[in-house]
């Protein structure tokens, strides 16, 4: 089972499993990778496109932070699908 360790107390955050908490953490991991890739991309795009990519990086970082938020366990199991909305925005903006 894949785990990410963090915190001074050695808390464990499992990434593989079922349920809204796992789904939100998996989306957060994807958004974190997307944030890193978008940040690297900002360095290679023309100056007039940089604001778009910086906005996308901030949106992805915000969605990643929201995915790690533990409230997903108390909500409806399909609630993490809300995090797919920023994913669609990032996909549609990156096609342009």
C-alpha positions in Angstrom: 0.0 0.0 0.0 1.4 3.4 -1.0 1.9 5.8 1.9 3.2 9.3 2.3 4.7 10.1 5.6 4.6 13.6 7.1 4.4 15.7 10.1 6.3 15.6 13.4 4.0 13.0 14.8 4.7 10.6 11.9 1.1 10.6 10.7 0.4 8.4 7.7 -1.6 9.5 4.7 -2.6 6.5 2.6 -3.0 7.2 -1.1 -4.4 3.9 -2.3 -7.8 2.8 -1.2 -11.5 3.5 -1.5 -13.5 6.4 -0.2 -13.7 10.2 -0.4 -10.5 10.8 1.6 -8.4 8.6 -0.7 -9.9 10.1 -3.8 -9.3 13.6 -2.6 -5.6 12.8 -1.7 -5.1 11.2 -5.1 -6.4 14.3 -6.8 -4.2 16.4 -4.6 -1.2 14.4 -5.7 -2.1 14.9 -9.3 -2.5 18.6 -8.8 0.8 18.8 -7.0 2.5 17.2 -10.0 0.6 19.6 -12.3 1.7 22.6 -10.3 5.4 21.6 -10.6 5.1 21.0 -14.3 3.2 24.3 -14.9 5.8 26.2 -12.8 8.6 24.8 -15.1 6.5 25.7 -18.1 6.3 29.3 -17.0 10.0 29.6 -17.6 9.8 28.7 -21.2 6.7 30.5 -22.5 6.6 34.0 -24.0 6.0 36.9 -21.7 2.4 37.5 -22.8 1.4 33.9 -21.8 3.0 33.9 -18.4 0.0 35.3 -16.5 -2.1 32.4 -17.7 0.3 29.8 -16.6 0.9 31.5 -13.3 -2.8 31.5 -12.7 -3.0 27.8 -13.6 -0.2 27.0 -11.2 -2.0 28.9 -8.4 -5.3 27.2 -9.2 -3.6 23.8 -9.1 -1.8 24.5 -5.8 -5.1 25.6 -4.3 -6.8 22.5 -5.4 -4.0 20.4 -4.1 -4.2 22.0 -0.7 -8.0 21.4 -0.7 -7.5 17.8 -1.5 -5.3 17.2 1.6 -8.0 18.9 3.8 -9.4 16.1 6.0 -13.0 17.3 5.8 -13.6 15.0 2.8 -14.1 12.0 5.2 -17.1 13.7 6.8 -18.8 14.6 3.5 -20.8 12.6 0.9 -18.5 10.0 -0.8 -18.9 11.8 -4.2 -18.0 15.2 -2.9 -14.3 15.0 -4.0 -15.7 15.1 -7.6 -15.8 18.9 -6.9 -12.0 18.9 -7.3 -12.5 17.7 -10.9 -13.8 21.2 -11.8 -10.4 22.8 -11.5 -9.0 19.9 -13.5 -11.3 20.7 -16.4 -10.3 24.4 -16.2 -6.6 23.5 -16.3 -7.1 21.1 -19.2 -9.2 23.6 -21.2 -6.8 26.5 -20.6 -3.7 24.4 -21.5 -5.2 23.5 -24.9 -5.5 27.1 -25.9 
